[in-house]
């Protein structure tokens, strides 16, 4: 990543805030996108699946974490088969914008990823949305693959609740993982390909910078947005 380029983008004239959904591209969906971009061989032997608002910055944020390999943007949480971005954007499919994370379990653990998930989130008490993104398609979900992951997620939420950090209840859902549908190709590595998108500049990059400044020890040197 070209750090200086991204930082310079933050200094340009202020853009009006927009939502992830308002930046749709008129690109026909490529059904062959069912084939994952991720390299699941070798060290990246485990997966975690999270939803927390717009998947553009969730993907880039998690790809910057040490021990994480590929992160794929997609949809999960609903029963609608082979959903498109437009389908999910209606809020009627039950799906949420989601990232599927491939990671090396010898370098980072599922509990650590859960902590990254919450530390990077704007507001875990926000119902059906994060920041400027509103609707069930932007709700926050931790998908678990086994009872241990379910307990880890629920225990962390209970810990946050007991801490008194938030006056409102934690709105993050904990749901069993069933199916992940990979999003269209143009959503993959979206920030890398669209750094001048107003939403990316005004929402995504500042969110990533905020987390990376607070947790520099977690960040791959070549994935830092912080000078």
N, C-alpha and C positions, 0 to 999 in steps of 0.2 A: 504494500500500500504506500502511496506517496503522501506521507504525513503532512508535509508543508503545503501540498495542494489542498488537502482537506481543511487544514486550519485556516488557510487563506479564504476558503469558501465561506467560513463562518463569519468573516469580517466584512462581507459585502453587504449592501443595503438590505435592510430587514424585509423579509417576505411575509405575506399574510399566512397564518397557520392554515393548514389544510389537512384533510384526513387521508389515510392510506387509500381509502376507496375512491377518492376523488381524482386519483392519478391513473385511471384505467388506460390501458393501451388497446387500441383497436387491432388486436392480433388474434387470428384464429387459433383456437386451442389445438395443440399438437397431441393427439391421443397417445402417440408413442412415448410420451413423457412418463408413462408408467415404469419405464426402465430407470432405475435410480442412478443419479450422478455419483453417488457416494462410493468410495473405495472401502469396501467392508472387509477386505482381506488384511492379513498381517496383524499389526498391533491394535487396530481399532476394533476391538472384539466385543464391545458392549454398546447398547443404544439407550437413549433417554428421549422422551417425547413430551414437549411442553407447549402450551399456548399462553400468550400474554400480550394481546393486542396485535399490532401489525407485525407480520412475520419478517419484514425486510430488516428491521434493526435487531430482532431476536437472532436471526441467522448470523449476521455480521458480528454481533456481540459474542455469541457462543463460539464462533470460529476463532475469536481472538484469545480464547482461554487455553492455557497450557494443558496438554493431554487430550484435547479435542481434535478430531480430524475433520471430516466433512460434516456440514450441517445442511440439511435439505429443507426447503420451504414446502408446505403442503397444507392439507386439510384433514381434520380428524374430529371425532366426537359425535358425528351424526350417522344416519342410516342410509343416506342418499348415495347411490353408487356412482363412481367416476365423476365427482362434481367439478364444475369449472369455477373460475374466479367469479364470473358473473352470477352463477348459481348460488355460491356461498354468500356473495354480497347482498342477496335478497334477504338474508337472515331467516330463511324458511327451511334450510336443509338440515339444521341441527349441527353442522360442522363449525369449527372455529379455525381461524388461521393458526397454523401449528408449525413447529420446527421439529425435525427428527435429527437427533444428535448422535454421531458415531464417535466413540471415545475409547481411550486406552485405560482400562480399569486398573492398571498398575501405576498410573500416573495421576489419575483423578477419580474420585469415587462418586457414586450416585448421591450420597448426602452432600458432598461438596457442590455438585451441580445444582441441587435443590437450593442451597444457600446462595449460589450465584444468581439463580432464577429470582429469588426474592430480593436480593440486594440490588439487582439491576432494574427491578420493577418500579414504575412511577408510584403506584398506589394499589397495594394488594386488597384494599377494601372497596375499590371501584367495581360496581356491579355491571356486567355486560359491557366492558370496555376498558381501555387504558388511554389516558390522556385525551387527545382530541378524537379518538376512534371510539365510536359508540355502536352498540348492537351486539346481539348474541354471537355473531361471527368473530367478535373481538374479546370474548370473555376469556378469563384466565383459568387454565386447567393443567393439573399435573396428571399425566397418564401413567399408570403403574402396570408393570408386566408380571409382578408376583406379589405375594403378601408382604414380603420384606420391604419392597419399595412403597407399598401402600402405607405401612406403618411408619416408615421414614417421613413420608410427606405429611401424614396426619400428626405425627409427633412434632414436626417443625412448626406446623400451623398452630398447634396447641401451645408451643413454647412462645411464639409471637403473641398469641392472645394473652398469655399470662404476663408477658413483659409490660403490658400497658402502653406499648409504643403507639398503638392506633386506638382511637376512641370508638371506631366502628368495627363491626365484625369482619374478619378476613373473608373475602369473597371468592377466593381461589377454590375451584372444584377439584376433587380427587376422584378420578374415574379409571376404570379398567381400560387398558389399551386393547383395541379391537382391530382397527384398520387405519393405515395412513395412506392418503392419496397424495402423490406428489403433485405440486403445483406446476403450472405451465413454465416452459423454459425461461421466459423473459422475467419471471420472478426470482430465479436462482441467481445468487450473487448480485442482487438488484442494486445495492448501494455502490458496488464497484463499477457497475455499468452506467449508473445514473447519479453521479455525485452532485450534479447541479439541480436535481429535482427539488423544488421548494420544500416539500415535506421532509425529504432526506436531510436537507440543510438545516431546517428549523426544528425538527423533532428528533429524527433518528440519530444524527451525529452528536448533538448535544447530550442525548441520553447515554450513548456509548462513552463519550468523553467523561461524563459524570461518574460512571462506574469505574472506568479505567483509572481515573485520578484517585479514587478512593481505594482501589485494590491493585496497585501496580505489580504486586508479586504474582498475580494470577495471569498476567498478560504476556503473550508471545511478543518478543521484541519487534518482529516484523509486522505485527498486527496492531500496533499502538497508534491511536489517533492523538496522543498527547506528546507534545514536544518536550 
